[in-house]
């Protein structure tokens, strides 16, 4: 609660400071009151949700909406404040210079007033992320995108030339609020008619019961060679409060059973072989392993037991830091790793061939899309769902479709 109080105070300070730009541009008292009421409403809405927050229910639904609206207004005030601060520094320097230079004109004795141009520029630029966050909550979170890639390999078995993989990740079913749109997303996965479907972790936010309303939807996922899955950091229940360790352990077992009921083949530090026309490729899945404070249940050495060194290998590992820190430098060669976890922070700008930016890049070197190192590939899926901020802008929910190619084959 103390952190929220500090955040609320900072929010009020920024809102009051940013109001100066609004007042410079608009002289109508009605507009001034509209600014005050909207900023206060966002703060009051979130305060109510914080006071009535039930940890076992998690940060979702109206609580997440309150947080998203508050964040949008906070960002609006922050950008306004940044430009106003720059203007105030310039105004202060100019005023000080006039005093030191001993100018005697009338203007030199008064602190320079704000300029409409600067206030207009500040409000215009601040409106961009503000509008983007609100749009992301209203439309962006279900704006599913199918991203297609073709990857070539020298040693891909001939039978798997043109083999198609569909990957989804980070469902976070506890955050969903629109059955029809989620159902549409699942149908879109099936429409790709891939040979196999991989799900790379975080099917819930915290508790297995979050998946219950969506079981029948995701049970519709179907591919000729099956649907395979792994666990992500959120699937273990580490971010929820439990009465006993036994209850937490049972939650995980329930989640595993639910995935089995849905037709998912959950791979836990183990492996499978995919076979076609007498040839095969190895499929390995590790439990979550993340850099820093994230759970490190993943055991690559255990997962590769029984796999030959020269097998063509696909690795499912939720957190891309595992690929960077462990798999990439292992004595085995993992031709393709499929990860998720980052969500691309659910906010950013991507213009293919021009711009690819998100705050996620400040934490993760490999945060979205295809990367190649040491002749090994990784695809970091941007995620199917959302958590925390109940929306997406610029970094849309993703369905990855990867076609494997054998070099030299037409």
Residue, then its C-alpha position, 0 to 999 in steps of 0.5 A: x500500500x505504501x508504494x501505491x501511496x507514493x505512486x499516487x502522490x507522484x501522479x498528482x504532482x505530475x498532473x498538476x504540473x502538466x495542467x499548466x500546459x493545458x491551461x495555456x492552450x485552453x482558456x475555458x473553465x469547462x475544459x479545465x474542469x474536464x482535465x481535473x475530473x478525468x485525472x481524479x477519476x482515473x486515480x479514484x478508480x484505481x484506488x478503489x480497486x487497490x483497496x478491494x483487491x483480493x490476491x487470490x483473484x489476481x490483477x485482472x478484469x476491472x482491476x486491470x482496466x483501472x490500472x491500464x487507464x491510470x497508466x495512460x493518464x500517468x504517461x500523459x502527465x509524465x510526457x507533458x511534465x517532461x516538456x514543461x520542465x525543459x521549457x522551465x529550464x530555458x525560461x529560468x536561464x533566460x530570466x537569469x541571464x537578463x538579470x545578470x546582464x543588467x537589462x533594464x527593460x520591462x520584460x527583464x523584470x518578469x519571469x517569461x510566460x509559457x509559450x503556446x507553441x511549446x504547450x501545444x507540442x507537449x500536449x500533441x506528443x503526450x497524446x500519442x502514447x495516451x491514445x495508443x494505450x487506450x486503443x490497445x485496451x479497446x481493440x489491440x489485445x485481440x488483434x491477432x497477427x499471423x507471422x510467417x517465416x521460412x528457415x533453411x537448414x543443411x541437415x534437415x531430413x528430406x522428409x521434413x522439407x516444407x514441414x510447417x510448425x505453428x507456435x503460440x505462447x503466453x495465453x494467460x487465460x486468466x486475463x481474457x474477457x471475450x469468449x468470441x474473440x479468443x475463439x476466433x484466435x484459436x480458429x485462426x491457429x487451426x486455419x494455418x493447417x500446420x503439421x504440428x502445433x507448439x505452445x510454449x508456456x504460461x497458459x494461466x496467470x497464477x491458478x489452474x482454475x483460470x483455464x477452466x472457462x477456456x478449456x473447450x476453446x483450446x481443446x479445439x487446437x488440432x494438427x496432424x502430428x499433435x499439439x505439444x506444450x511446456x510450462x512457463x514461469x506463471x504456470x507454477x503458481x509462484x505469484x499467488x498466495x497459497x494456504x499450504x505448499x500442498x495446495x500449491x503443488x496440487x494446483x500444478x498437478x491440476x494444470x497438468x491434468x487439464x492440459x492432458x484433457x485438452x489434448x496437449x502433450x506436455x513435455x517436462x524436461x523430456x523429449x519426443x520424436x516426430x516421424x515422417x516417411x521413416x525419418x525423424x526429428x527430435x523434439x525437446x521440452x524443458x520446464x521454465x528456466x529464466x535468468x535472474x530471479x525466475x524459476x530454474x526448473x528447466x533441465x536441458x541435460x535431462x531433456x536430451x537423454x536418449x537424443x543422438x548428437x546428430x539428430x535434427x533438434x527443436x527445443x521448446x523453452x519458455x524464456x529466451x534467456x535460457x537459449x542465450x545462457x544455456x542452450x546456445x553453448x551446449x555441446x548439442x546443436x539445437x537447430x531451432x528453439x521456440x520461446x515466448x515470455x517477453x510479450x514484447x512488453x505488449x507495447x512498441x513500434x514495428x514497421x518491417x524493414x524499418x523499425x523494431x522497438x519496444x521497452x522489452x529490448x532494454x531487458x532482453x537481447x532476444x525479445x521478439x521474432x527470429x534470431x540466429x546465433x552460431x548457426x542456430x535459430x530462435x523464435x521469440x513469440x510475442x504472445x497470444x494473450x496479455x497480462x498486467x496492462x490489459x491491452x496491446x499496441x504495436x506489439x500485437x498478439x502473435x501466431x507464428x507459422x514457421x516452415x522448415x526448408x532443406x537447403x538445395x531442395x526445391 
